[in-house]
């Protein structure tokens, strides 16, 4: 985030008493829209899940994601899906920070953040290499798949989706990236802990899925073990 731009917005806000509207025509927001359309078109052409196409894009920009996570004070994870989830949650923290500073809705805060990065790149800001930019569009698709699994699982168990449901809604494809949204009212404070919880939940869900796959083999193994014990016992009695 290019802080000088956000400070300028706050200064104008203080001076006029009104919050200026974010410029949705900035380079980053427009690039995000183009990438969104490209991901959808490629997915339709190849008959693939858009999240899988987005994962390829995440892999191509792995280094950028690592830098973004590092600059935001966390150790980048090695798995690309986990790294995307980690970066996504950190980005939500940035969006919420802008939302709180300016006092706007979440959608506007996201565009302000895009605009701040676009301005930083334009002015050759030294932190520009650490910006997430339009990659956020692909990151959201990848992260959303795992987060949605958690939200669905909680719903099946009769639990409220909580922050997982909120994040899942944010990652769902939006036909209009500029569609106004109301303030979420969901506190994403303590993002470091949240990121850990999300990733651990995904791992746990995948682990349970693998155990279910192996269950028939485990049962067969137990049956074989019982038969072996019975045969040995009978042999011993003879």
N, C-alpha and C positions, 0 to 999 in steps of 0.2 A: 504494500500500500504506500502510495506517495503522500506522506503526511502533509506536505505543504499545501496540496490542493484541498484537502479536507479542512485545514485551518482557514483557507481562503473562503470556503463555503460558510464556515461558522462566523467569520468576520462579517461577511455580507448579511448573514442572518441577523447578527447583533445590530448592525447598522440600520437595516431597513425594517427589522421586526418581522420580516417574512422569510420563509425558507425557499431558496431558489430551487427550481425544478432541475433534476439531473438531466444531462444531455444524452438521450438514448441513441443518438447518432455517433457516439464516440467509437473509435476503432475497435476496442476490445469487445464491446457489446455486439457490434455488427459482426465481428469475427466469430463470436460465440454462436450467433444465429446461423451463420454460414456453416460452421462445423456441425451444429445440430442437424441441419438439413442434409449435410453430406453423410453423417452417420446413419440417418434414417434411410437415405437413398441407397447407400451401400448395403445396408442390412436387407432391404427389400430385394435388391438385385441378386444378392447371394443367398437369399432365404435364410438369413441368420438372425439371431437375437441381437438387437442393437447394442446390448451390453457387451456382447462378445466382440463386436466390431470396435466398440469404444475401448475395450481392453487392449486391442492391437495398437491403438493410438496412445494409450497409456504407456505401453512398452516402448514405443518410439520416443516418448518424452520422459523416460524414467529418470534421467539425470536432473531435469528441471524440477520434477516432483521431489526428488531427494534434497535438492537445494532449498526448495520452499519449506519443506518440513524442518530441515536443519536450522534455517534462519528463524523459524518460529519456535525454536527451543526444544525440539524433540529429536530423538534418534530415528532416522528413517528405517522402516521395516523392509525386509528383503523381498517378500512376496508382493508382486505387483498389485494384486487385489487388495491386500492389507495396506499397502502403501497408499493406494487410491483412497481407501476409507479413511486412513489417517489424515491425508491431505484435505479430504472433503470436510471432515469435522473441524479441522483448523481453519478452513476457509469460512465455515459457518461462524466461528468465533470472530473473525475479522468483520464479517457482515453485521453481526450483532453489535460489535463495537461501534461501527459507523452509524448504525441505527440509533444507538444510545446517545452518541455525540450530537447528531443532527436532530434527532427526534422525529424520524420519518418512519414509513412502513418498511417492511423487509425488502420488498421488491425494489423500491427506490434506493435503499441502502446498497443493494447489490449493484445497481447501475452506477451509483456514486463511486463505489469501489472500482468498477471497471474504468470509469472516467479518470479516477486518480492514477491508475496504472497507465492508461493511455497518455495522460499528461506527463507522467514520469518518463516514459519511453521517448516521447517527443522532445523532452528537455535533456535526454541522455543522463538520467539519474543513475548514479553508480549502483543502486539496488535493483535496477531494472531486470538484471539476470535472474533475480530471485522472485519475480512476479509470476503468478500462476496463469494470468491471462485467459485466453479462450480454452485452454486445456481443461479448465474447470467444467466445461460442458461434458467432456468425455469422462472425467473423474466422477462426476455425479451419477452417470449411467452405471459405471462399474460398482461404485460404493452402494448405490441404491439396491442392487440385486441382493447383496448380503443383508443389508439393513431391513429390506422388505421381508426376507425369510424370518428374521427375528420377530418383527411386528406380527406376521401371520401366525407364528408359533405361539406367541403370547395370547393372541385372540382365540386360538384353538383351545388353549388352557383356561380360557375365561378371564384372562388378565387384561388390564387396560394396556394398550400399546405404549402409552407414555411417550417419552422422548423418541423412542424408536419409530413409533407411528408418525410423529412429527417429521423426523428426518426422512422417512420413507416417502411422505407426501412431497417433500421438497425435491427429492430426486426423481419423482415421476415426471415423464416427458410432458412439457408444457407446450401446447400448440402455439401459444403466443408468449414469448419470453418477456414481453413488455406489459403483460396483463397485470394491473394493479392488484396487490394483495394487502390484506389488513395486517396490522401488527400481530405477531404470533402469540405473544404472551407467555412463551415457553422459555424458561431460563436455561441457557446452555453454559452456565458458569462451570468452572472446573473441568474444562475440556480435556485435560490430560487424563483424568480418571475416566471420563466418558469414552474417549477413544479406546482405552484399555478394555472397558466393559463391552463395547461393541465388538471389538476384535475377538475377545475371549468368547463371547456368545456365539459368534460365527464359527469359531473353531470347535466349540462344544456341539453345535448343531451338526457340523460336518462329521465330528467324531461319532455321534450317535447314529448318523446315517450309515457310516462305515460299519459300525457294530451290527446294525440291522442286516446289512448285506452279508456279513460273516456269520450271522446267527445260525443258519442251517448247517454250516460246517462245524460250528461250535457244538450244536446238538448232536451231530453225527459223531464227533470226537468223544463226547461224553458217553454216548451209547456204546461205542467201540470199547471205551475204557471199562464200562460196567461189564460188558460181555467178557472181556479179557480177565477181569477180576473173578468173575463167576467160574470161568474155565480153569483158571489157576487153582481156585478153591476146590473145585471138584477133583482136579488131578491130585491135589495134595491129600484129599480124603481117601482116594483110591490107594 
